[in-house]
Amino acid sequence: MMRPAAQQYVVTRPLYSEESFAQDHEKIYRHRKTMLDHVKQYFTCDAKRAKNTALSLLPVIGWMKAYRFKEWLLGDIVSGVSTGLVAVLQGLAYCLLASLPPWYGLFSAFFPVIIYFFLGTSRHISVGPFPVLCLMIGSAVTRLVPDEGPAFNITGFEGLTRDEQRVLVASSVTFLAGIMQLAMGVLQVGFVVMYLSDTLVSGFTTAAAIHILVSQLKFVLGLEVPGISGPLSLIYTLEIIFNKITSTNVCDVVISIVIMVVVFIVKEINDRFKSKLPVPIPIEVIMTVIACGVSYAFDFKTRYGIDVVGYIPKGYEAPVAPNPQIFQETAVEAFPIAIVGFAVAFSVAKVYSIKHDYTIDGNQELIAFGVSNIFGASFRSFAASTALSRSAVQESTGGKTQVAGLLSAVIVMIVTLAIGFLLEPLPKSVLGAVIIVNLKGSLMQFREIPYLWRRDKADCVVWLSSCIGAFLLGLDLGLAVGLGVELISVILRTQFPRCSLLANIRGTDIYKDRKDYINIYEPEGVKIFRIPSPIFFANIEFFRNKLVEAVEFNPLRVLRKRNKALRMIRKLLKKGKLQWTSIGFLNTSCGPINESEDESNMEELDQPTDFKDFPARIDWNAELPANIVVPRVEIHSLVLDFAAVSFLDISGLKGLKALLKELIRVEVEVYIVACDPYILEKLHDCSFFDDEVQSSMFYLTLHDAMLHILEKHPEPTQKKSDYEKIMTGVTVHHPPGSLRSRDRNASPAQTKL
């Protein structure tokens, strides 16, 4: 019953099948572009397209023309200086994760930023080292150049120190990852990042945070632990740390604890009072300066044996060519580095683009990061992405454009060229402590597990799989495991959808799952079956089984039984044991007649029942002669709701046609409703229709089909009065006081929707 205060509307229109609708409403012809048309358009060039291409490849031209110097410049300067100080510290700290000398982190915070300034589309992300990428690069570095034992036999390693070999490996892996990103951007496949769901990335980054935490324990505890890569490397590293725990440097532990406590407390203050603080307190930078001063004043390195950053050379090194042999050895590791680096940066960029109302281009971002990594790798930097904490500093301190990023690179350059020596006494335990404190957000993602388990168990399985896989097998294999489980979950959800039987909500044109509502109306002999997924090769058999379960009979089995019964009746008529009379078949045999078990010509049993030599059609739901038993079919009409069917492949098309033929041959009228126009067009193109399966079975809406069925198979008068039938007129909004209602008891000929 409709609420009295609700607005109502009345619509009067003819009952439409797809064919009748097409006859009444002319369709606009639209030329569909062929593959050749797309290729021609792609390679066609004119002045306008050349200009648009230049602007898309160099986004800096577009936003610099609209740059508001008076409003934005001061904010970008403040943001650039703040972000630059953080970038220096994070460059030194994250370089430890890559198992490289710390000052190379300054290169990664400088060269990629310069290129991204010209090619990037995000105005707020801070490009540079990202801890997960650093750890993935460190895994490749320690595999080819381990802490203990000889390095891989690679041409180009001759005459290089261990650190130089590691730098060559890191830059070569970065160069290869950049090539992959650039190729994906040129080929316009930026959509690949969509396969990394938020759930998968959350589980993966949580496991990465654990890897990072364990990798920094050796600096926090002051232990010498060799770098280990490959499956179960985390377990082996923890085993070595526990075996050496008695050799812990107490001074390193004390420094780390003090740094972690102070940084944690101030970060909490920054979060709690961020609306009142004009600029977040740069506590990491402050503590780093204090630690440098104290370490220099008390000579921690000599007196307490603390491992410090040490000598930082001034200036930049000459460009270096990547090593092709390293490409071959690290191709499997470079691909996940390319994907993860882009995925993280794009996710952060998307957040800020929505917040500040501008658009970013995924393909251009791939090109920007690809060129940034290629250029940076030539100057010995390692893979760049963005760190959320650094980007948050750039945005929250007033940064409006990548001018802030460019100024942060200038701060890094000043440190590299002039004042880097001031950081030489900095204990590595301070860098390790800063890294560990910044893992809080990633580690707290464990709280998502109960929520995911309650809301979506499949997503929870994806989260756990990516996390456990990355924890045990390493980040590269763990990402592959998580992606595999995610794709399997998508396949299973599509392959085994939740099909349902619908019923009419009495007095309306609305149809819902019959299990969910009380006040429903189901016409006798009619089933409405809803398919909530595409129909394709993997789920056509599941769809068939679910439909058979819903209609409570197997049409192929019924058809074969009927044809066997016809074959037997023909034999009995021929032998004179049966006779046809006006009241039906008459058994003229004295003894009982047993059903024949003759299974010859099985192909004929699947053909339509043939009554051409019978005086009348047989009523299969009535009692049959000669002890013949055929399963009864209680329905006369079946409606298939295709509203959620988004595509249909060739295998699904063939399976659907075979099923429809079986139903039609057992005298069940099939109606398909709400079919997508492109699917209907594909059915016509693929010669789906024939003498049995006809296009007239397609109806515009579910209600159109139901009204047609009720008109063709009217229910007894008693039933009509009991249920008031399905609503035969829908309401249309009129001003108050002028609402008109149609007579629900209109004859079938007058019924309109």
N, C-alpha and C positions, 0 to 999 in steps of 0.2 A: 504494500500500500504506500502511496506517495504521501509525503508529509504535506499538510495543508499549506504551510508557508512557502513551500518550494516553488520555484519558477517552473512552469510547464510549457511545452511546445507541441504543436501539431504539424505533422508532415504528411502530405498525401502524394503518393507517387505509385507508378505501376510496379508490379512484382517483376524483378529483373533476374534473368539468367545472364551469363556473360555474353551470349549471342544476341539476346534482345537488347541489352544495353549498348552493344556495339552498333546495332542497327539504328537505335534512336539517337545516339550521340556520336557525331563524327570525330574521328581522332586526327590530330595534327600529324602530318608526316614529318619525321625528323631523320635527317641523314646521319647514319652511324659511321663514324670514322673507322676506316680499316687500319691495319697495322702499317701499311704503306703510307697512308695519310699522316699517321703520327710520326713516322720516320722523316717524311718530307718536311713536316712542320718543324721538327727538331733541328734539321740542318738548314732551314731557311733563315736568311739573315737580312735585316734591313736596319735603317738608322735607329728606329725606335727600339728594336730588340737589342741592338748593340749597346744602346744607352742603358736599357734596363739590366742587361747582363753585367755591364761595368758597375752599376750601382749595387747589384746583388752580390757581386764578388768583392766589392770594396764598400761595405756598409758604412764605413767611417765617413764617406762623402755625404751620405744622406743625413746622418745625425749631426755632423759638424756644421752643416749649413744652418741647422736650426738651433745651434748651441746658444744658450742665454748666458753670456759672460757675466753680467751683473748679478744674476740670480744663482748661477751654478758654480762659478769659478772658485769662490771661497770654500764652498762645501767640498769640492773635488780636491782642493789643496789640503785641507784638514784631513780628509779621508785618505788621500794618497800617502801623507806622512805617517798616519796611524797604521795603515795597512802595510806600508813598507817596513816599519819596525817589526810587526808581527811576521811578515814574510821572511825577514832575515833570520829570526829565531826559528821559525818552522823549517826554513831551508836547511839550517844546520842540524836540527833535530831529526827531520824525516830522512835526511841523508844516511843517518845511522841505520835506518830500516833497510836501505838498499845496500848495506855493507860496503859503503864507499867512504873516502875521506870527507869530513863534514863540509869543507868549503865548496865542493861541487854542488851542494844544495843551493848555494847562492847563484850559480849559473842557471839552475832550473827555475829560480824565482825571477830571472831577468830576461833571458832570450825569448822564451815562449810568450811572455807578456807583451813584448814589443810587437810580435807578429799578430797576436790576437787583437791588439789595439786597432789594426787596420782591417782585419778579416772577420772578426767576431760580431755577432748580432746582439749579444747580451750586454747591457750597460752596467751591470752590477756585480757579476761574479769576479772573483780574484783568481786569476790563472796562476798556476805554479804547482809545487809538489803536493801530492795527495797521499796520505799514509798507506792506504790499501795498495795503490799502484807501486809505491816504493817497496812495499813488502813483496809484491809479485816480482818486481825487478830483482830484488835481493835474492829471491829463490833461484832465479836463472843465473845470477852472478855466482852464488855459492856453489851451484851445481857444476858450472864450467871452471870456476877458479876457487876450489875449496880452501878453507883455512889451513887444513892439514893435508899433506900429500900433493902430488903433482897436478897441474892444471891439464885440461883437455889438450890433446895434440892438435892445435889450431895454427895454421899459417898466419903469421903476424904477431904471435906472442913472443917470438924470439927477441931477446934483448930488453924486454919490458919487465919492470918490477911487478910484484903481485898487485899493488894498487893500480898501476897503469893498465894491467890486463883486465882488472875488474871494471875500470872506467870504460875501456874499449868494449867490453861485453854490454854494459849498461847503455852506452850510446848507440851501439848497433841494434840492440833490442828496441830501443826507443825509435830509431830511424825506421825499422821495419814496421812497428806499430803505426807510425805516422803515415807510411806508404799505404797501409791497409785502410786507415781512416780517410785519407785523401781519395783513394780509389772508391770507397763506399760513397763519399760525398759527390764525386763526379758522376757516378752511376745512379745517383738519386735514390739510395737505399737507406736513408736515415730512419726509415720506419723500423729497422731491425731492433732498435732499442725498445720498441713496444713489447717485444717478447720477454723483456726482463720486467716482470711485474714488481709492484712495490713490496709484495710479500717476499718474493725471491731475493730482492736486493736487501731487504731488512735482515733476513736470515744470513745472507752472505756477508754483509758488513758486520754483523754480530760476531760471526766466526773470525772474520778478519781482525776485529778488535781484540779477540782472545790471542790470536797469533802475534799481534803487535805488543800486547801486554807481556807475553812470554819472552818475546825477542828483546824487550827492554829490561828484563830482570837482571841480565848480566851486567848492565851499566849501573843499575840501582844498587846491586849487591857488590859491585866491583869485582866480578869474576871473569875469568877468561873461558868463554864457551865457544867452541867452533860452530860456524854456521852450517846448518843441516837443511837439506831440501828434499822434496819428494813425499810420498805417503808416510803417515805416522811421524813426520819430522817433529811435530809438536811434542809428542810423547817422548821421543828420544832426547829432545832438548831439555824437557823437564827432568828426565832421569839424570842427565849430566849435571844440571843445576843442583839437584838434591844431593848428589854424590859429593859436590864441591862446596856445599853450604857452610862447612866449617872454615872455609878460607875467605869468608865474607869480609870485605873492608868496612869496618864499623863507621868510619868517617863518611864514606859514600852513602851508607844507609841513613845516617843522621841527616846529612844534607838533603837527601831525597825526601825523607819524611817531612822535614821542615818546609821544603818547597811545595810538596803536594798539599799539605794542610793549609798553608797560606793561600796558595793559588785557588784551591777548592773553595775556601771561605769567601774570598773576594769575588770569585765567579758567581757564587750564590747571591752575593750582594748585588752584583751587576744585573742578574736576572730578576731579582725581586724589585729593584728600584730603577729598572731601565727606563721607565717613563719619566723619572725625575732627573736622571743623570744626563747631562748634555752629550757626554762621550763616555763609553764604558772605560772603566779603569784598566789600563794596559798592564795588568799585574804580571803577566809572563815576562814582558820586557823589563819591568822594574826589578823583578827578582833575578833576572839574568844579569843585569848591571850590578846589582848588589853582590851576587855570587862571584862575578868576575873580580870585583874589587877585593872581596874578602879572600878569595883564592890567591890573588896576586900578593896581597899584604902578608898573608901567613904562609905563603909558599906551600900550598897543599900538595902539589905534585911531588916535591922533594921530601917533605916532612911526613906525609901520610900515604904516599904511594898512590895518589888518586890519578886516574886516567883523565887527562884534559884534552881539549880540542887540539891544542898544539899549533904548530906553524901554519899560518894562512898566507899563501903567496899573494902578492899584490898583482892586480891586473888580470887579463884574460889570456887563455892559451890559444895557440894557432888552431885553425879548423882541422878536423881529422876526418878521414874517410871511413865509412862503416866497413866492417869485415863481412864479405859475402858468405864465408864459411860459418860465421856465427849465425847468419840468417838461417842457414839450413838446420843448425842445432837448436834454434830457439823459436822456430816458426809456430810451434804448438803453443808456446807461452806468450808470444807476441799478440796473437789474435784475441785472447781474453783480456789482455792489457788494453788493446785498442777499444774493445767493446765496453769494458768497465769504465775506462777513463771517460769516454764519451757519454755513457749512460748517466754517470754521477753528475758530470758537468751540465748536461742537458736538463736533468731533473731539478738541480738548483737554479739554473737559469730560468726554467719555466715558472718556478715559484715567484721569483722576483719580477718576471715579465707580467704575470697576472696581477701582482700587487701594484705595479706602477703603470699598468695599462699600455703595454707595447707588445709587439709580436717578435718572436724569434723563429729562425728558420733552421730546422734540424739538419738539412743537407749542407747548408752553409756553415753550421757549427762543426760538422764533420770535416769540411774543407779547412776551416780555421785551425782546428786542433791538429789535423794532419800536417799542414804546413808548419805550424808552430813546433811540433815534435821533430819534423825533419830538419828544420833550421836549427832548433836547439841542440839536437843530437850532433850536428856538425861541430858544435862548440862544447861538446862533452857534458851537456845537461842530460837529465833522464826524464822519463815520461811525465808530462804535465796534465793536470786536470784542474779541479778546484777543491779546496777544503771548505766545508760549510762554515767553520768558525772564522776563517779568514774573510770569506765573502760576507759574513754577517758583520764583521768589523767595517768592511768597505761600505756596506749599505747603511749601517746604523750611524756612522759618523758623518753622514751627509753626502756621500758619493752619489752623483747623478749620472755620470757617464764613465767610459773607460779612460778619460783623462786622469781620474783617480788611480786607475791601474797603471797608467804610464808613469805617474809621479811615484808610485810605490816602487816601480822598477828603477827609477832614478835614485831612490834611497838605497836600494840594494846595490846599485852600481857604486855609490859613494863609499859604502862599507867595503866593497870588493877592491876598489882602487886606492882608498886612503886610510880608513880606520879599522880595517879588518884585524890588525895586530892587537887591538884592544880586547878581542874575544879569545885570544890564544890561551889565557889561563882558565877559561871557563871549563868546569868539570863536566864530563859527559853524563854523569849521574843527574845533573841539573836538567839536561836535555831529555834524558829518559823519564824523569819525574814529570816534566811538562807534558810529554807525549801521553803518559799514563793518565794524568788528570783530564786531558782532553778526550779520553775514551769513554767518559761517563755516559754521554748520550747514546753511543753505540751499544754499550754493555746494558743499559737500561731497557733496550729493546726486548730483552727476555720477558718483560711484562706483557708483551703482545700475545704470548702463547695462550694463556687462559681465554683471552678475548677471542682469538681466532678459533679456538676449539669450540667455544659456545656459538659463534656466528657462522663459521664456515670451516668444517673439518678438512675439506680438500685443501684450502689455503693453508691451514695449520700444518698439514703433511708436507706441503711445498716448503714452508718456512723451516720446519725441522730437517727436511732432507738437505736443503741448501746449507743450513748451518752445520749439521753433523758431517755432511760430505766435505765441506771446506775445512772443518776442524780436523778430520782424520786424514783426508787425502791430499790436502793442500788447496790453495785458493783456485788454481786453474782447473784441476779436476773437480773440485767442489762446485765451481760454477757450472760445469758441464752436467754434473749430477742434478743440481737444482733445476737447471733448464730442462733436462730430460724428464724429471718428475712433473714439472709444470706442464710440459706438452702432453704427457700421458694423462694428467688430470683433465686437461681440456678435451682430449680425445675421448676419454671415458664419459665425460659429461655430455658430449655430443653423440657418442655411440649408444649410450644407454640413457636417453632422456626420460623424463617423467611424463608418460602419456596418461591421458585421463578421459573419462566419459563425462560429457556435459549434459546439463538439463536446463530447461527454461525456467527463469524466475517468473513465477506466475503473474500475469497481468502486465508484463513488460516484453521488450524485444531483446532482453539481456540473457546471456547463457553463461553459466558458471559450472564448476566442478560439482557433480551431483553429490559428492561426499561432504561438501562444505556447507550446504544450505538445507533448510527444512521446508520452506514454502516453495517447492519446485513442482514443475509439471513435465512429465515424460509421456509423450504419446505412445500408445501401445504399438509394438512392431517397429519402432524407430530407435536407432542408436546414433549418438553423435560422438565421434571419436576425434580428439584433439591431438595433433602432432606438434610438439614444441621445439622442433629442431630441424635442421636441413636433413634431406633424405639422400644418402650417398652409399657408396659401396660397403662401408664399414657398419652401417646400422640398418640396412634394408631388411636383413633377416630378423633383427631384433624388433623392428617395426611390424613385420608380418606376424611374429609370435605374439606381440602385445595386442594386435588387432584380433587375432584368432581367440585370444583369451578374453577380450572384451565382448565379442559377439557370441561366445560360448559354443562355437562349432568351427570345424576345419573345412573350409569350402572345397578344397581339393578332395578330401576324403568323402564328403557328401556327394560330390559330383561323380566320383568313381563308383560309389555305392548305387547311385541312381542309374548310371549306365549299365552296371552289372544287373540291376533289377530289370531294366528294359530288355537286356539281352535274354534274361531268363523268361520273362513274360512272352517275348516273341517265340521262343522255343515251345513254351507250353501251348500258346495259341496255335502254332503250326501242328503240334501233335494232337490237338483237340482236347487237351486236358483243361483248358480254360476257354470260356466263351464270353463275348462282350454282349451285355444286355443293356436295356435302357436304365437299369438301376446300378450298373457297374459290372465288374467281372464276376463270372459264375464258375465255380470249381466243379468240373464234370468228372474228375478222377475219384475212384473209390478210396484209395489210400492216401496217406499224407504225402505231400510233395516237398522234397528237401531242396535247399538252395544249392545250386551248382557251384563247385569250386574251380571252375574253368578260368584260368588266368591268361589265356591266349589273347593276343592283340591288345596288350595293355595300353598302347598308344591311343586306341579308340576310346578308352575309358576317360581320357582327359578332354575329349571333344564335347561340344555342346550336345545336350540331350536331343535326340531326333524323334519326333512324334509323327513323321510323315505317313507311316503306314498304320497309324492308330486312329480309331474312330473319334477319339477325344483326348485332350491332355489329361494326364494323371495328376490327381491331387496328392502330392507327396506327404502332406500332413494328415491324410486320412488313413484308414486301415487298408493295407495292401493284401492281395491274395497270395495263396501258396506259401504261407509262412515267411514271406519276404519282409525284411526289416530294413528300413532306411532311416538314418538319423533325421530328426525333424529340424526344420529351420523356422525359428519363432519370429524372425524379423522380416519385414518386407522392404525396409529402406535403411540405408547406411549413409550417414553424412560424415565426410572427412573435412575437418577444419584445418586448412592450410595457411592460416593467418601468420603463423610463426615459422613457416618453411621458407628459408631465405635462398636456398639453391637446391638443385636436383642434378646429380651427375648421370652419366650414361648407364652405369650399373643400377643406380636407384631408379632411373626411368624404366629400364627393362623389368626390374623386380616389381615396380608399382603396376606396370601394365599387366604382367602375369597375374598378380593378385586381383586386379580389377576384373579381368576376364573370368577368373574362377568364381568370383562373387556374382557376376552377371549371369554365368551359366547355371548357377543354382537359384536363379530368379530373385536375386536381391538387387534392388535399384540403388545405385551408388551415386552420390552427389558430392562434388568437391567444391568447397566455398572459400572465398577470400583468398584466392590464389594470386600470387604476385604476377603482374602483367608480363614481366620478362620470363618467368617460368612458363607461363601459358604460351608465349611466343616460341620458346624453346621446344615445347611439346609439339607445336605445329611444324617447326623446322625439322624435327627428328622423326616425322611420320608416326607420331604416337597414336593417332586416331585411325580407326578402321570401322568395319561394319558393326563390331561389338562395342568397342570403347569409342564413344562419340563425344564430340565437344559440347553437346547439349547438356551433359551432366555437370558442367561448371556453372555455378551461381555466384552472383555478386557478393551477397552476404549470407550469413548463416540463417538469418530470419527469413530471407527470400526463399531459401530452399525449404525451410520448415513449413512456410505457408503453402508452398507448392505441394508438398507431401500431404498436408492435411486436406488440401483441395482434392487431391487424387485419391486419397484413402481416408474418407471422412469417418469420424468415430461415431459409435452409436449415440443416440439422443441422450441416454442416461449419462454417458461419459461427459457429454458436452455440458450438461447442467451441473455435473459434479465439479468440473475443473474450470469452467468459464473460458476454456480454450486459451490459445496463445493470443497475446495482444495483436489485433489486426490493424490497429491504427496507432501511429506514434504521435506524440504531442509536439506542437510547435509553439514557441513563446508568443503570447499576445498580451497587450496591456491589461492590467487588472480590470476585471468585470467583463472582459470580452472573450474569455476562454471558451473554446468550443470543443466538444468531445464527439468522437465518432461512435456510431452504434456498434458495439462489440458483437452483437448477434446478427451482423450482416451476413447475407448468404455468401457461400464460397465464391460465386461469380462476381460479387461486389467487393470482395476482400482486396484491399490495397494497403501498401506500406508507405 
